[in-house]
């Protein structure tokens, strides 16, 4: 769960909402049956997705006001295309095209079996490519690689900080590589904030869209969290506020649109920190960038982030066919409308061109190390 501002939880936290649907679908759909899909089924899924988004997605009203004609045109085109649908793959392709007319991300459609398989699939060779990594680059500089802020990585991040405390203290320059980090939960990176900031953290909060479906989704989501108890503690005020609010309203899990949080600062913090970003740093990764850059000694280096943050707290809704799950957002940031990030991204302090290949991408770390140590790129 995104902490402290509860803005964009990891997909794993939304898995609970889908769990019962996954099991039901697996039990009734054989592999052969899963290949075919009648046009009427696809049409029903499309119409349900359209109605559900308009009623429950936290960004729906703004999207309709901004580009409603394009959304309606996408629906009409998808509706006409359902007549030719014979297979699941054809239906999901048109469903995805339609829902992405609302916004590029924090919205989508996935086959039920894909969600179940992703949750059950073990990491290849026992190694998790999303796990955080630590490396000493030189006598003054170290590297932290954070490929994911999924809440399942929270314990690994805590352990990495604890295990390498001596090196963290003794190296004045840090490179924090969040390229390719698709986000997850704010709590995952929380152990780093005391090293990066110089005082209290000020941040925009999230307001939650109140509907019966969204309340039900919030109540169920912690079952799929890597830390269910922490998730429940964080969501309890959200759920209480939503239950007490009128349907169709937005509520804050508190009273302030901009909040302040006291951060326990480390006594010996790095002198220079470069957070290396790219266009795949999204959701909680972008929140990390926003929070880290409030530190006096932190610079953002690389390319603009993904621009997937304003509408968040993604939950899942099963579509009528039982084959697909619709992902949608249940909250929006109080930065809006003045400080939009969706579709824009967060610009770096120091821009690096996109690397043409894997070797050039790897060389960016050395380039940033040189900049921290000598002031030259």
C-alpha positions in Angstrom: 0.0 0.0 0.0 1.3 3.4 -0.8 2.4 5.1 2.4 2.2 7.7 3.6 -0.2 9.2 1.1 -2.0 6.0 0.0 -1.8 6.9 -3.7 -1.0 4.0 -5.8 -0.7 0.5 -4.4 1.1 -2.4 -6.1 -0.8 -4.7 -8.4 -0.2 -7.4 -5.8 -2.4 -5.5 -3.4 -5.2 -5.5 -5.9 -4.9 -9.3 -6.4 -7.2 -10.1 -3.5 -10.1 -8.6 -5.3 -9.5 -10.9 -8.2 -8.7 -14.0 -6.3 -12.2 -15.4 -6.1 -12.8 -14.6 -9.7 -9.6 -16.3 -10.7 -10.5 -19.5 -8.9 -14.0 -19.6 -10.3 -12.9 -19.0 -13.8 -10.2 -21.7 -13.7 -12.8 -24.1 -12.4 -15.3 -23.6 -15.1 -13.2 -22.8 -18.2 -11.2 -25.6 -19.8 -8.2 -24.5 -22.0 -10.2 -25.3 -25.1 -13.2 -23.3 -24.0 -10.9 -20.3 -23.0 -9.9 -20.0 -26.7 -13.3 -19.1 -28.0 -15.6 -16.3 -27.2 -19.0 -15.4 -28.7 -19.6 -11.9 -30.0 -22.4 -11.4 -27.5 -20.0 -12.2 -24.6 -17.5 -9.7 -25.8 -20.1 -7.0 -26.3 -21.4 -7.6 -22.8 -17.9 -7.2 -21.4 -17.4 -4.0 -23.4 -20.6 -2.5 -22.2 -20.0 -3.5 -18.6 -16.5 -2.0 -18.7 -17.8 1.3 -20.1 -20.6 1.6 -17.5 -18.3 0.5 -14.7 -15.6 2.9 -15.5 -18.0 5.9 -15.8 -19.5 5.0 -12.4 -16.5 4.0 -10.4 -13.2 5.2 -11.9 -11.7 8.1 -10.0 -10.5 9.8 -13.2 -13.6 9.2 -15.3 -15.3 12.5 -14.9 -12.1 14.5 -15.7 -11.4 12.2 -18.7 -14.9 12.7 -20.1 -14.6 16.4 -19.7 -11.2 16.5 -21.3 -11.6 14.1 -24.2 -15.1 12.6 -23.9 -15.6 12.6 -27.7 -12.5 10.4 -28.2 -13.7 8.0 -25.5 -17.2 7.7 -27.1 -15.6 7.2 -30.6 -13.4 4.5 -29.2 -16.5 2.8 -27.7 -18.5 2.9 -30.9 -15.5 1.5 -32.8 -15.0 -1.3 -30.3 -18.8 -2.1 -30.2 -18.9 -2.5 -34.0 -15.8 -4.7 -33.9 -17.4 -7.2 -31.4 -19.5 -8.6 -34.2 -16.4 -10.2 -35.7 -15.0 -11.6 -32.5 -14.6 -15.3 -32.3 -11.7 -15.7 -29.8 -10.6 -14.3 -26.5 -7.5 -12.7 -28.0 -9.7 -10.7 -30.4 -11.9 -9.5 -27.7 -9.2 -8.5 -25.2 -7.4 -6.5 -28.0 -10.5 -4.4 -28.6 -11.2 -4.1 -24.9 -7.7 -2.8 -24.2 -7.8 -0.3 -27.1 -11.1 1.0 -25.7 -10.1 1.4 -22.0 -6.8 3.1 -23.0 -8.8 5.8 -24.7 -9.6 6.9 -21.1 -5.9 7.2 -20.1 -2.7 5.4 -20.9 -2.1 3.5 -17.6 -3.5 2.6 -14.2 -6.3 1.2 -16.3 -6.5 -2.0 -18.4 -7.9 -5.4 -19.1 -6.2 -8.8 -18.5 -7.3 -12.4 -18.9 -8.2 -14.0 -15.6 -5.8 -16.9 -16.0 -2.9 -14.4 -16.6 -3.5 -12.8 -13.2 -3.6 -16.2 -11.5 -0.5 -17.5 -13.2 1.4 -14.3 -12.4 0.6 -14.7 -8.8 1.6 -18.3 -8.6 4.7 -18.3 -10.9 8.0 -18.8 -9.1 11.0 -16.7 -10.0 13.3 -18.4 -12.5 16.2 -20.2 -10.9 15.1 -18.9 -7.5 16.4 -15.4 -8.2 13.9 -12.5 -8.3 14.9 -9.9 -10.9 12.8 -7.4 -9.0 14.9 -7.7 -5.8 17.0 -4.7 -4.7 20.7 -4.8 -5.3 23.7 -3.1 -3.7 27.2 -2.5 -5.1 30.2 -0.4 -4.1 31.4 1.5 -7.2 34.4 3.1 -5.6 35.9 4.5 -2.4 33.3 7.4 -2.4 30.4 6.0 -4.4 27.9 3.2 -4.0 24.9 2.0 -6.1 21.5 1.0 -5.0 19.4 -0.7 -7.8 15.7 -0.7 -7.0 13.8 -2.5 -9.9 10.5 -2.6 -8.1 8.6 -1.1 -5.2 6.1 -3.9 -5.1 5.2 -4.5 -1.5 6.6 -8.0 -1.7 10.1 -6.3 -1.9 9.6 -4.3 1.3 11.4 -6.8 3.5 14.3 -7.1 1.0 14.7 -3.3 1.0 14.8 -3.1 4.8 17.3 -6.0 4.9 19.5 -4.4 2.3 19.6 -1.1 4.3 20.3 -3.0 7.5 23.0 -5.3 6.0 24.9 -2.5 4.3 24.6 0.2 6.9 28.3 0.6 7.3 28.8 1.2 3.6 25.9 3.5 3.4 27.4 5.7 6.2 31.0 5.6 4.8 30.2 6.4 1.1 29.4 10.1 0.5 28.0 9.6 -3.0 25.0 7.4 -3.8 23.5 6.4 -7.2 19.9 5.1 -6.8 18.9 3.4 -10.0 15.1 3.2 -10.5 15.0 2.8 -14.2 12.4 0.3 -15.2 10.7 0.5 -11.8 7.0 0.2 -12.5 6.0 1.2 -8.9 4.2 -0.7 -6.2 3.9 0.6 -2.7 5.4 3.7 -1.0 6.1 1.8 2.1 8.7 -0.2 0.2 11.1 2.7 -0.2 10.3 4.2 3.2 13.6 3.0 4.8 15.5 5.2 2.4 13.8 8.5 3.2 15.7 9.1 6.5 18.9 9.0 4.4 17.7 11.3 1.6 15.7 14.0 3.3 16.7 16.9 5.5 13.5 17.5 7.5 9.8 16.8 7.5 8.2 15.4 4.3 5.5 17.5 2.7 3.3 15.7 0.2 0.0 15.9 -1.6 -2.6 13.4 -0.4 -5.0 11.2 -2.4 -8.8 11.5 -2.3 -10.9 8.4 -2.8 -13.9 8.1 -5.0 -16.9 6.8 -3.1 -19.0 4.1 -4.7 -20.3 0.7 -3.3 -17.9 -1.1 -5.6 -15.0 1.0 -4.5 -15.7 0.5 -0.8 -15.9 -3.3 -1.4 -12.7 -3.2 -3.3 -10.9 -1.4 -0.5 -12.2 -3.9 2.1 -10.9 -6.8 0.1 -7.6 -5.6 -1.2 -5.4 -6.3 1.9 -5.9 -10.0 1.5 -3.4 -10.0 -1.3 -0.8 -7.7 0.3 2.7 -8.8 1.3 1.9 -7.3 4.8 -1.8 -7.6 5.3 -1.8 -6.1 8.8 0.1 -2.9 7.7 -2.2 -2.7 4.7 -5.3 -2.9 7.0 -3.9 -0.2 9.3 -3.3 2.2 6.4 -6.6 1.6 4.7 -8.8 1.6 7.9 -9.2 5.5 7.9 -9.9 5.4 4.1 -12.6 2.8 4.4 -14.2 4.6 7.4 -14.3 7.9 5.5 -15.7 6.2 2.4 -18.5 4.5 4.4 -19.5 7.8 6.0 -19.5 9.8 2.7 -22.2 10.2 0.1 -22.0 8.1 -3.0 -20.2 9.8 -5.9 -18.1 12.1 -3.6 -14.4 12.2 -3.0 -13.0 11.8 0.5 -9.6 12.3 2.1 -8.3 9.9 4.8 -7.7 13.0 6.9 -8.4 16.7 6.8 -5.5 18.3 4.9 -4.9 18.2 1.2 -1.2 18.7 1.7 0.2 16.8 4.7 3.4 16.8 6.6 5.1 13.7 8.0 8.0 13.7 10.4 10.9 11.7 9.1 13.5 10.1 11.4 16.7 11.3 9.8 19.9 9.3 9.8 22.7 11.2 11.6 25.2 10.5 8.8 23.6 11.0 5.4 25.2 11.0 1.9 26.6 14.3 0.6 25.4 13.7 -3.0 22.6 11.5 -4.3 21.7 11.0 -8.0 18.4 9.2 -8.6 18.6 7.7 -12.1 15.3 7.6 -13.9 13.7 6.8 -17.2 10.3 6.6 -18.9 9.5 3.3 -17.2 9.6 4.7 -13.7 5.9 5.0 -12.9 3.4 5.1 -10.1 5.1 4.6 -6.7 8.4 5.1 -8.4 7.3 8.6 -9.4 6.2 9.2 -5.9 9.6 8.2 -4.7 11.2 10.7 -7.2 8.9 13.5 -5.9 9.7 12.8 -2.3 13.4 12.1 -2.7 14.0 15.4 -4.7 12.8 17.4 -1.7 16.2 16.5 -0.1 18.8 19.3 -0.5 21.4 16.8 -1.7 19.3 14.9 -4.2 19.3 15.4 -7.9 17.1 13.5 -10.5 19.2 12.3 -13.5 18.1 10.6 -16.7 14.8 11.0 -18.6 11.3 12.1 -17.7 9.3 9.5 -15.8 6.3 7.6 -17.1 3.6 10.0 -16.1 1.4 7.4 -14.4 0.5 8.7 -10.9 -2.5 11.1 -10.7 -5.3 8.5 -10.8 -4.2 5.5 -8.8 -5.0 2.9 -6.1 -5.7 0.4 -8.8 -8.4 -2.3 -8.1 -9.9 -5.0 -10.4 -13.4 -5.7 -11.5 -14.5 -9.0 -13.1 -16.3 -8.6 -16.4 -19.4 -10.6 -17.2 -17.8 -13.3 -19.3 -15.7 -14.4 -16.4 -12.7 -14.3 -18.8 -11.3 -10.9 -18.1 -10.5 -8.5 -15.2 -10.8 -4.7 -15.6 -8.3 -2.6 -13.8 -9.3 0.9 -12.8 -8.3 3.7 -10.4 -10.1 4.5 -7.1 -8.3 7.6 -6.1 -6.9 10.9 -7.5 -4.2 13.2 -6.2 -4.9 16.5 -4.6 -2.2 18.0 -6.9 -4.9 18.2 -9.6 -5.6 20.3 -11.6 -2.6 22.5 -11.0 0.2 20.0 -11.0 -0.6 17.2 -13.5 1.8 14.3 -13.9 -0.3 11.8 -15.8 0.7 11.9 -19.5 3.5 14.4 -18.7 6.0 12.7 -16.3 8.5 14.3 -13.9 11.4 16.1 -15.7 14.9 15.3 -14.4 17.2 17.9 -13.1 19.9 16.6 -15.4 18.8 15.2 -18.7 20.5 12.2 -20.3 19.6 11.0 -23.8 18.0 7.7 -24.3 20.6 5.0 -24.5 20.6 3.2 -27.9 21.4 -0.3 -26.5 22.0 -2.3 -23.3 25.7 -1.5 -23.1 24.9 2.3 -23.2 22.2 1.8 -20.6 24.7 0.1 -18.3 27.3 2.8 -19.0 24.9 5.4 -17.6 25.7 4.3 -14.0 29.4 5.0 -14.6 28.5 8.3 -16.2 26.5 9.4 -13.2 29.2 8.1 -10.8 31.8 10.3 -12.7 29.4 13.3 -12.4 29.0 12.8 -8.6 32.7 12.5 -8.1 34.1 15.1 -10.5 31.2 17.3 -11.6 31.7 16.2 -15.2 29.3 14.0 -17.2 
